[in-house]
Amino acid sequence: MSFEPLLTAPPVIQTHAYAAGAAFILGLVQLFGPKGTRFHIAAGTLWVILMAVIAGTSIFITHPVKPGDPFWARYSPIHLFTVATILSLALGLWLIARGGPGFKMHARPFTGVFLGGLVVAGALAFLPGRIMHQVAFGN
């Protein structure tokens, strides 16, 4: 295990990875900790911000393209998690802001973001050829 590939990666990748690590840990605390406390609200706010940073930075983590390739060619299927994350964060925040009996429903889209955007997409980040694979397993 060596952090050198991450430490020498472009700043957008470093920001993405560090935010993902923090969001994963904070997400576990949110999922398994007490709900409705001041800490839960503060930690949830920070988690949403971290997830927005992750989604935002992922837009700039692309593959090189040749002249004439369509714009979307620079993106891989893992970028579908970006769209799902943005939509799910918006839905969760809307449910909180709306209040009422649907308030507790905010956990569903946020849990989906945690599982899809952090666990599944995070696991895909460790596939061969990716920086996190180099960090964990070497070249």
N, C-alpha and C positions, 0 to 999 in steps of 0.2 A: 504494500500500500504506500502510495506516494502522492502528496498533494501538489507536487510540482506541475503536472498538467493543468490543474485548476488555477494555480497561482500565476502561471504564464499565459493563461487564456485571456481573451479580450475582456475588458471590464463588464460588458453586458452579460457575458456568460458567468463571470464571477458573481455579479449581483443576483442573477437568476438562481444560481446554485445555493448561495448563502441564504437568500430569502426562502427558498424551498426547504432547506434544512430547518430553519427557524419555524416556518409555518407547519412543518410536519410535527415537530415537538409540541408546539403550541396547540395544534389540532388534536393531538392525543390528550393533552390536558383538558381541552374543551369537551371532547367526547366523553371522557370518563370522570370528569370532575363535577362538583355540584353546579346546578343550573340556577340562573336568576340572581346570582350574587353580584356584588359590584365588581369583583374580580372577573367573573364570567363575562360581564358586559365589556370591561376594559380589554380583557384578553381577546374577546371576540372582535372588537373594533380593530385591534392590532392585527389579528389574523386576516380579516378582510383586506386591510391595507397590504399586508404581505402577499396575499393571493393576487391582488391587483398588480403589484409590482412583478410578480412571477408571470402573469398573463401579458403584461405590457412589455417586459423584456423578451419574452418568447417570440414576439412579433419580429424582433431584430436578429434572432438566431436563425439564420437561413443557410441554404446550400448555394454554392456558386452556380450561376446560370450562364449559358452561352448567349451571345447576341441573337435576337430573334425568338428566344424562348418566351413563352407566355409568362406574365408576372407571377402567377401562382406556382410556377415550376420550382421556385426557390423554397417552397414550403413542403414539408413532409406530412404524412398522415397524423403524426403526433401533434401537429398544430391544430387539429380539430378540437383537442382539449382546450386550447386557448379560447375558441369561440364558446364552447360549453361552459368554461369557467366564468367568462364575462357574463353570459346570460344567467347562469345560476347565482352568481353573486348579486346581480341586479334583482333577481326574483327574491332571494333571501332578504335583502335590504328592504325591498318593497313590502314584504310580509311583516317585517318588524315595524316599519313606519306606519303601516295600515292599522296595526294593533288589533284589538278585538279578539274573537275566538280563533282566528287564523294565525295569531301571533306565534303560537308554538310550532306552527308549520315551517317556520324559518329553518328549523333543524334539518329538514329533508334536503333542500337544495345545497345547504352548507355541507352536510354529510356526503352528498353526491360529489361535491367539489373535492372534498378530502379524499374520498376513495378513488375517483377518476383522475382528478387533476394532480394529486400528490402520490398516491400509492401506485396506480397503474402507469401514469405518465412517468413517475419517478423510476419505476422498475424498467421501463423502456429506455430511460436515460443510461442504464447500465449495460445496454447491449454492446457487443463488440463494435469498435469504430467510433464510439462516443467518448467524450472526455471523462465522464464519470466511470466508465469501464476502465480507462487507463488509470484513474485515481485508485480504484478498488483492486484491480487485478494486474496492473502494469501493462506493458505493450503486449 
